[in-house]
């Protein structure tokens, strides 16, 4: 799907190209201002309707839409080495197939970004006292990424649908996940936000090995 509308971050929000320094409060305001339009675009393409229905029952159809529209590009050996070196140590030790010779390209990032909005809004509709924020810890790999927080949490806590969905997109592309993967993970994320403890590293390891 080469004609999918890509996410464009306004230039005034970005202070530098190397570190991607952001005015996080302005970025959050920008994200909140565009999320409904992005939802309409995404949902309309998947279901051919302007009326958005937030339901877990929609996630199977969304899985097939995402699977059919993932775009990749081959990685060079240098890029593979750099990719491994940039992973956190605890992720390097997992069987995450980081040596596969591909990388995602647009419109994959924008599709997953829009899907993350849908997942986030679905969580907001089912779990009380949630809101959108931005990851503010510069040392975290998902710095500057929209996330869901409980209103009782500090701004340093929360859950990033986008970052988690990018991991799942890799598993979907490698045929390591079944059609219920979004439903299964959504339920895990929901349980976690409701206060149930989830071992995410065990989940990633389990699914990266293709166990159902």
Backbone bond lengths (Angstrom), bond angles and torsions (degrees), N, CA, C in turn:
res aa  C-N    CA-C-N  psi(-1)  N-CA   C-N-CA  omega(-1)  CA-C   N-CA-C  phi
1 X - - - 1.461 - - 1.521 108.98 -
2 X 1.314 115.88 81.20 1.462 120.66 -174.75 1.526 113.66 -74.91
3 X 1.333 117.17 -16.64 1.460 119.90 -176.57 1.524 113.14 -96.66
4 X 1.340 117.70 9.55 1.462 120.28 178.96 1.526 109.60 -66.29
5 X 1.315 117.05 135.83 1.468 122.07 -176.94 1.525 110.47 -69.50
6 X 1.333 116.75 116.22 1.455 121.29 -176.57 1.530 111.73 -81.77
7 X 1.325 114.66 151.87 1.466 121.37 175.21 1.521 108.95 -70.31
8 X 1.310 116.63 130.13 1.463 122.29 175.97 1.524 109.04 -122.61
9 X 1.336 115.98 113.16 1.464 119.86 177.99 1.519 108.78 -77.09
10 X 1.332 119.14 126.72 1.466 120.56 179.61 1.520 111.94 -55.94
11 X 1.320 116.72 136.43 1.465 121.26 -175.16 1.520 112.63 -61.17
12 X 1.340 117.86 -28.88 1.458 119.39 -177.17 1.526 112.15 -70.46
13 X 1.341 116.84 -14.52 1.458 119.73 178.55 1.518 112.26 -85.58
14 X 1.315 117.31 -15.83 1.460 121.73 -174.77 1.516 109.82 -107.22
15 X 1.332 115.69 121.23 1.465 120.18 -176.48 1.517 112.63 -92.10
16 X 1.328 117.27 -22.90 1.463 120.30 -178.17 1.507 110.95 -154.41
17 X 1.299 116.83 151.24 1.459 120.19 -176.75 1.519 112.96 -84.26
18 X 1.343 117.31 -26.74 1.456 119.92 -174.20 1.521 111.33 -78.83
19 X 1.325 117.14 -55.28 1.449 120.79 -176.14 1.533 112.76 -92.49
20 X 1.326 117.19 -7.19 1.459 120.98 179.06 1.527 110.43 55.72
21 X 1.325 116.79 45.90 1.453 120.84 179.07 1.524 109.37 -68.00
22 X 1.328 116.53 132.08 1.446 121.48 -176.39 1.519 110.82 -123.44
23 X 1.331 115.79 149.10 1.449 120.41 163.04 1.524 105.01 -79.81
24 X 1.321 117.35 99.19 1.454 121.23 -167.24 1.522 113.16 -65.17
25 X 1.324 117.19 -36.87 1.461 118.56 179.12 1.529 110.95 -67.64
26 X 1.324 116.93 -40.64 1.465 119.70 176.85 1.520 110.88 -67.25
27 X 1.326 116.05 -37.90 1.463 119.70 178.52 1.523 110.69 -64.20
28 X 1.340 117.09 -41.34 1.456 120.55 177.31 1.525 110.13 -61.41
29 X 1.325 117.21 -43.43 1.468 120.09 178.78 1.525 111.20 -62.55
30 X 1.335 116.31 -39.94 1.465 120.00 176.95 1.520 110.49 -62.72
31 X 1.335 116.62 -46.85 1.465 120.99 -179.92 1.527 110.97 -58.71
32 X 1.320 117.14 -45.93 1.459 120.60 -179.41 1.529 111.61 -63.74
33 X 1.343 115.87 -29.96 1.467 119.53 -178.42 1.528 112.98 -77.28
34 X 1.336 117.27 -22.87 1.473 119.74 -175.96 1.527 112.91 -107.53
35 X 1.321 118.53 -9.08 1.467 119.06 -170.95 1.525 113.14 -66.27
36 X 1.338 118.81 -35.23 1.459 118.94 179.84 1.531 110.89 -68.15
37 X 1.319 117.13 -40.97 1.460 120.33 177.57 1.509 112.03 -63.70
38 X 1.327 117.08 -39.59 1.457 120.40 177.48 1.532 110.39 -66.09
39 X 1.326 116.64 -38.83 1.463 120.59 177.36 1.524 111.50 -61.35
40 X 1.326 116.21 -44.13 1.454 120.36 179.67 1.529 111.30 -61.94
41 X 1.318 116.01 -42.32 1.468 120.85 177.92 1.521 110.49 -60.55
42 X 1.322 116.39 -52.31 1.462 122.25 -176.85 1.524 111.30 -63.35
43 X 1.308 116.71 -52.44 1.460 121.09 -175.78 1.528 111.10 -64.63
44 X 1.328 115.92 -37.67 1.455 119.84 179.28 1.511 112.51 -63.33
45 X 1.335 117.22 -37.68 1.455 120.56 179.06 1.523 111.74 -71.38
46 X 1.338 116.17 -36.02 1.466 119.13 -179.13 1.525 111.63 -74.30
47 X 1.343 116.62 -43.67 1.463 120.48 -169.80 1.536 113.83 -117.04
48 X 1.319 116.33 0.32 1.472 120.79 176.66 1.527 112.32 56.47
49 X 1.319 116.84 44.61 1.454 122.68 177.00 1.519 109.26 -152.10
50 X 1.320 117.03 150.73 1.456 121.96 178.59 1.526 111.80 -88.72
51 X 1.328 117.04 -14.81 1.459 121.05 -179.10 1.526 109.64 -86.76
52 X 1.323 116.40 114.16 1.458 121.30 -175.62 1.518 110.56 -86.07
53 X 1.318 115.78 128.33 1.462 122.69 177.75 1.524 107.70 -113.79
54 X 1.340 116.11 114.19 1.453 120.27 178.19 1.524 108.74 -86.98
55 X 1.339 115.14 105.04 1.465 120.39 -176.58 1.513 109.62 -152.69
56 X 1.319 115.46 140.24 1.462 120.11 176.14 1.520 110.92 -63.04
57 X 1.331 116.68 -24.61 1.463 120.64 179.84 1.531 112.40 -65.80
58 X 1.321 117.80 -16.19 1.461 121.48 -179.81 1.528 112.71 -83.87
59 X 1.332 117.21 -11.83 1.461 119.85 -170.28 1.524 114.06 -70.99
60 X 1.326 117.71 -26.14 1.468 119.16 178.51 1.529 110.34 -69.08
61 X 1.332 117.36 -44.22 1.463 120.67 177.19 1.527 110.53 -63.79
62 X 1.334 116.43 -37.78 1.462 120.60 178.25 1.522 110.41 -65.26
63 X 1.325 117.42 -37.08 1.466 121.55 176.63 1.531 110.48 -56.08
64 X 1.331 117.03 -48.41 1.466 120.18 -178.03 1.528 111.68 -67.62
65 X 1.324 116.83 -36.28 1.460 119.94 176.81 1.525 110.61 -62.94
66 X 1.333 115.83 -46.05 1.466 119.71 178.46 1.521 110.91 -63.35
67 X 1.314 117.44 -45.99 1.469 121.80 -178.12 1.525 111.22 -58.28
68 X 1.322 116.46 -38.12 1.465 121.17 -177.46 1.520 113.28 -77.69
69 X 1.322 117.56 -12.28 1.465 120.18 -172.74 1.527 114.21 -124.69
70 X 1.331 117.56 16.55 1.466 120.81 175.37 1.522 109.02 -74.24
71 X 1.331 116.37 128.99 1.470 121.85 178.52 1.525 109.39 -113.61
72 X 1.336 115.60 136.62 1.466 120.61 -178.62 1.525 110.66 -135.44
73 X 1.318 114.02 169.26 1.464 122.58 177.00 1.522 107.84 -141.73
74 X 1.335 119.13 141.33 1.471 120.51 -179.98 1.528 111.97 -62.10
75 X 1.337 115.23 145.02 1.458 122.07 175.19 1.523 110.56 -95.90
76 X 1.311 115.97 146.49 1.458 120.42 171.32 1.527 108.84 -81.68
77 X 1.338 117.52 166.26 1.460 120.94 178.17 1.519 110.97 -61.90
78 X 1.323 117.25 -36.18 1.472 120.83 177.94 1.519 109.93 -64.39
79 X 1.315 117.25 -42.71 1.472 120.52 179.77 1.526 111.16 -65.79
80 X 1.334 117.63 -37.23 1.466 120.83 177.50 1.524 110.18 -62.82
81 X 1.327 117.11 -45.05 1.460 121.10 179.27 1.517 111.08 -62.17
82 X 1.327 116.90 -44.76 1.461 120.97 179.38 1.528 111.00 -63.97
83 X 1.310 116.61 -38.68 1.459 121.08 179.78 1.522 110.85 -62.22
84 X 1.322 116.67 -42.84 1.465 120.85 178.16 1.523 111.30 -64.78
85 X 1.332 116.30 -43.87 1.457 120.86 -177.13 1.526 112.06 -66.54
86 X 1.330 117.23 -26.55 1.459 120.84 -178.45 1.520 113.46 -83.97
87 X 1.337 116.79 -9.91 1.461 119.71 179.98 1.527 110.69 -74.87
88 X 1.338 117.74 144.79 1.469 120.29 171.60 1.517 109.89 -59.24
89 X 1.329 116.57 151.40 1.460 120.86 -176.05 1.519 112.07 -57.90
90 X 1.352 117.79 -40.52 1.462 119.05 -176.52 1.524 111.39 -68.87
91 X 1.339 117.85 -23.81 1.461 120.73 177.84 1.521 110.27 -82.30
92 X 1.337 117.12 -35.09 1.466 120.25 178.81 1.525 111.30 -58.15
93 X 1.350 116.52 -32.15 1.450 120.94 -176.28 1.521 112.96 -79.82
94 X 1.336 117.02 -9.03 1.456 120.30 178.05 1.520 110.40 -88.46
95 X 1.315 116.03 157.05 1.462 121.30 177.06 1.534 108.62 -83.41
96 X 1.334 116.62 75.47 1.460 120.71 -174.97 1.523 113.06 -103.21
97 X 1.328 118.14 6.75 1.468 121.92 175.59 1.532 112.66 57.17
98 X 1.343 116.65 38.93 1.458 118.88 -178.71 1.516 112.41 -69.61
99 X 1.334 116.56 -12.33 1.458 119.24 -179.17 1.525 112.71 -85.51
100 X 1.335 117.61 0.69 1.459 119.17 176.00 1.523 108.92 -62.72
101 X 1.304 115.87 138.52 1.461 119.76 -169.73 1.525 112.70 -89.36
102 X 1.325 116.14 62.86 1.462 119.93 175.02 1.519 109.57 -151.65
103 X 1.317 114.98 160.56 1.459 120.93 170.52 1.522 107.64 -138.10
104 X 1.303 114.97 153.63 1.451 119.48 178.77 1.520 110.31 -76.44
105 X 1.324 115.33 145.61 1.462 122.10 174.64 1.532 107.53 -132.31
106 X 1.327 115.33 166.58 1.458 118.84 177.10 1.532 110.94 -62.45
107 X 1.335 117.84 144.30 1.469 125.45 14.06 1.518 114.93 -93.57
108 X 1.353 118.43 15.55 1.463 120.17 -176.56 1.518 112.30 -56.07
109 X 1.340 117.22 -46.44 1.461 120.08 -177.48 1.525 111.26 -61.53
110 X 1.315 116.39 -41.62 1.468 119.62 -179.51 1.529 111.21 -70.18
111 X 1.332 117.34 -38.31 1.462 120.46 176.17 1.524 111.31 -60.43
112 X 1.328 116.07 -46.21 1.466 119.94 -179.22 1.527 110.26 -68.97
113 X 1.327 116.91 -36.23 1.465 120.52 176.02 1.529 109.75 -58.52
114 X 1.325 116.74 -46.78 1.459 120.71 -179.00 1.530 111.32 -68.95
115 X 1.330 116.60 -38.02 1.456 119.81 174.88 1.527 110.47 -62.06
116 X 1.329 117.13 -37.80 1.462 120.04 179.44 1.528 111.37 -64.12
117 X 1.324 116.47 -32.29 1.466 119.64 175.27 1.530 109.81 -65.99
118 X 1.335 115.92 -44.53 1.473 119.50 179.04 1.527 110.50 -60.34
119 X 1.332 116.90 -47.27 1.464 120.69 179.18 1.523 110.23 -60.60
120 X 1.331 117.10 -44.20 1.452 121.04 179.81 1.516 112.41 -61.74
121 X 1.339 116.49 -44.31 1.459 119.88 179.84 1.533 111.19 -68.55
122 X 1.325 117.05 -33.70 1.466 120.34 175.29 1.524 110.29 -63.99
123 X 1.323 117.21 -42.04 1.463 120.65 176.75 1.525 111.04 -63.64
124 X 1.322 116.44 -42.07 1.468 119.66 179.03 1.524 111.56 -61.92
125 X 1.345 116.30 -30.68 1.461 119.88 -178.81 1.529 112.35 -78.41
126 X 1.341 116.61 -18.38 1.468 119.56 -174.60 1.521 114.08 -113.52
127 X 1.317 118.12 -19.06 1.460 121.65 -178.22 1.526 108.53 -118.54
128 X 1.325 118.16 126.90 1.470 119.87 -178.06 1.519 113.07 -71.23
129 X 1.334 114.99 155.88 1.470 123.21 171.46 1.525 113.98 62.05
130 X 1.341 116.18 41.53 1.459 120.82 175.05 1.517 109.88 -112.56
131 X 1.317 116.11 155.47 1.469 120.71 174.77 1.527 108.82 -155.51
132 X 1.335 115.82 165.67 1.457 121.70 177.13 1.525 110.19 -84.80
133 X 1.320 115.75 144.90 1.461 121.97 171.08 1.530 107.02 -146.99
134 X 1.312 116.66 -168.33 1.467 123.61 179.69 1.519 108.27 -125.80
135 X 1.336 117.28 141.47 1.465 119.24 175.08 1.524 109.05 -66.62
136 X 1.317 116.76 121.93 1.459 122.10 -172.35 1.521 113.63 -108.01
137 X 1.325 117.17 -3.51 1.466 121.01 179.81 1.532 108.62 -85.16
138 X 1.334 116.40 109.47 1.462 121.51 -175.32 1.524 112.30 -62.96
139 X 1.334 117.29 -23.94 1.464 120.73 -177.53 1.525 112.63 -81.26
140 X 1.300 117.95 -10.35 1.466 120.36 179.93 1.520 110.89 -87.95
141 X 1.327 116.07 147.82 1.457 120.78 -175.79 1.527 111.68 -67.03
142 X 1.336 117.46 -24.37 1.463 120.41 179.14 1.532 112.27 -99.03
143 X 1.341 116.38 26.98 1.465 121.14 175.50 1.526 110.45 -54.46
144 X 1.336 116.50 132.57 1.451 121.32 178.19 1.515 114.83 81.64
145 X 1.346 117.28 3.49 1.469 121.17 -178.87 1.526 109.16 -93.93
146 X 1.332 118.55 136.02 1.472 120.06 176.37 1.524 111.26 -57.05
147 X 1.323 115.74 143.31 1.456 120.54 179.99 1.528 109.77 -145.01
148 X 1.326 114.69 164.13 1.455 122.53 177.03 1.521 108.46 -99.34
149 X 1.332 116.80 131.56 1.458 119.58 175.58 1.516 109.44 -126.51
150 X 1.331 115.33 152.32 1.455 120.25 169.55 1.523 107.42 -80.59
151 X 1.296 116.97 140.40 1.457 120.32 -175.86 1.517 113.31 -64.61
152 X 1.334 116.81 -12.74 1.458 121.63 176.34 1.521 112.18 -90.64
153 X 1.334 117.29 -5.37 1.459 121.76 -178.60 1.524 111.00 -90.27
154 X 1.339 114.75 166.13 1.450 119.61 170.50 1.521 108.86 -82.90
155 X 1.325 116.26 167.82 1.461 119.82 -178.81 1.517 112.51 -71.84
156 X 1.350 117.64 -7.88 1.461 120.19 178.04 1.530 111.56 -88.26
157 X 1.351 116.86 -4.35 1.449 120.04 178.78 1.528 109.09 -105.70
158 X 1.342 116.15 176.43 1.452 119.04 176.10 1.518 113.24 132.35
159 X 1.322 114.43 -176.16 1.458 122.48 -173.22 1.525 109.11 -136.85
160 X 1.334 117.06 127.66 1.455 122.28 -177.85 1.528 110.44 -99.73
161 X 1.337 118.45 103.17 1.472 118.82 176.98 1.528 112.36 -58.04
162 X 1.342 117.31 -41.03 1.461 120.15 -176.12 1.526 111.43 -60.60
163 X 1.319 116.51 -49.12 1.461 119.57 -175.90 1.522 111.15 -62.35
164 X 1.331 116.83 -41.76 1.458 120.43 178.86 1.520 111.59 -68.38
165 X 1.323 117.39 -37.90 1.459 120.71 -179.39 1.528 112.31 -70.15
166 X 1.327 118.07 -30.02 1.462 119.74 175.58 1.530 110.08 -64.74
167 X 1.330 116.99 -37.72 1.462 120.26 176.00 1.526 110.59 -63.59
168 X 1.327 116.80 -44.92 1.460 120.44 178.98 1.525 111.64 -65.07
169 X 1.330 117.22 -33.92 1.463 120.74 179.27 1.524 110.54 -62.04
170 X 1.335 116.86 -37.72 1.458 120.21 175.64 1.516 111.59 -61.81
171 X 1.329 116.54 -42.04 1.466 120.37 179.25 1.525 110.84 -67.18
172 X 1.327 116.96 -38.94 1.461 120.78 178.02 1.529 110.32 -63.62
173 X 1.330 116.52 -44.15 1.459 120.60 -178.94 1.527 111.58 -62.99
174 X 1.339 116.58 -35.32 1.463 120.73 -179.04 1.532 112.50 -87.59
175 X 1.329 116.95 9.58 1.470 122.22 -179.71 1.525 112.01 57.90
176 X 1.322 115.98 37.66 1.464 121.56 178.81 1.529 111.56 -104.24
177 X 1.309 117.74 7.61 1.459 121.42 -178.19 1.521 109.47 -138.32
178 X 1.339 116.17 145.34 1.456 119.64 -179.90 1.526 110.40 -91.14
179 X 1.333 116.02 -179.41 1.462 121.33 -173.69 1.528 113.42 -67.55
180 X 1.322 117.55 -13.75 1.461 121.35 -179.61 1.525 113.09 -96.59
181 X 1.330 117.35 7.88 1.463 120.14 -173.86 1.530 112.35 -60.11
182 X 1.324 118.08 -41.51 1.466 120.08 -179.45 1.524 110.65 -66.80
183 X 1.329 116.70 -38.00 1.459 120.58 178.90 1.524 110.58 -65.53
184 X 1.327 116.13 -45.13 1.460 120.49 -178.42 1.528 111.44 -62.85
185 X 1.333 116.05 -45.21 1.459 118.44 -179.48 1.520 111.65 -71.68
186 X 1.325 116.84 -36.16 1.466 118.57 176.76 1.527 110.61 -57.96
187 X 1.319 116.91 -44.94 1.464 120.44 179.21 1.520 111.62 -62.53
188 X 1.337 116.69 -36.70 1.468 119.74 177.02 1.523 110.56 -65.89
189 X 1.334 116.82 -44.72 1.461 120.24 179.42 1.525 111.02 -63.33
190 X 1.312 116.05 -41.41 1.455 120.46 178.37 1.525 111.01 -62.37
191 X 1.336 116.65 -45.54 1.459 120.29 178.30 1.525 111.38 -59.51
192 X 1.322 115.82 -40.93 1.461 119.65 -179.58 1.527 111.08 -63.24
193 X 1.321 116.89 -42.58 1.461 121.06 179.86 1.525 111.43 -69.77
194 X 1.317 116.28 -23.62 1.463 120.47 175.64 1.521 112.04 -83.84
195 X 1.328 116.32 -1.04 1.459 120.14 174.32 1.498 115.98 106.49
196 X 1.340 116.99 1.69 1.461 119.75 177.30 1.518 109.56 -85.08
197 X 1.321 117.35 137.72 1.456 121.98 -176.17 1.526 110.58 -79.05
198 X 1.347 115.33 129.97 1.456 121.17 -179.45 1.525 109.20 -122.41
199 X 1.341 116.77 132.35 1.460 121.73 175.76 1.524 108.15 -90.12
200 X 1.369 117.01 92.25 1.457 120.79 -174.64 1.526 112.56 -68.00
201 X 1.331 117.46 -33.67 1.464 119.12 179.84 1.522 110.47 -65.44
202 X 1.320 116.66 -39.35 1.458 120.19 177.34 1.517 110.51 -65.68
203 X 1.337 117.04 -37.49 1.462 120.77 178.22 1.519 111.17 -63.28
204 X 1.326 116.12 -47.19 1.471 119.98 -178.56 1.524 110.21 -63.56
205 X 1.336 116.65 -42.72 1.465 120.39 -179.61 1.524 110.43 -64.05
206 X 1.323 116.78 -42.54 1.456 121.42 -179.32 1.516 111.45 -61.63
207 X 1.336 115.80 -48.12 1.464 118.80 -174.78 1.538 111.84 -77.62
208 X 1.336 116.64 -28.56 1.463 118.22 178.30 1.518 111.30 -69.00
209 X 1.337 116.31 -21.74 1.468 120.41 176.44 1.520 111.48 -88.47
210 X 1.332 115.92 2.17 1.454 119.79 174.74 1.520 113.63 78.99
211 X 1.346 118.58 18.08 1.449 120.96 178.62 1.522 108.95 -82.65
212 X 1.273 117.48 136.83 1.448 122.47 -178.20 1.520 110.13 -103.74
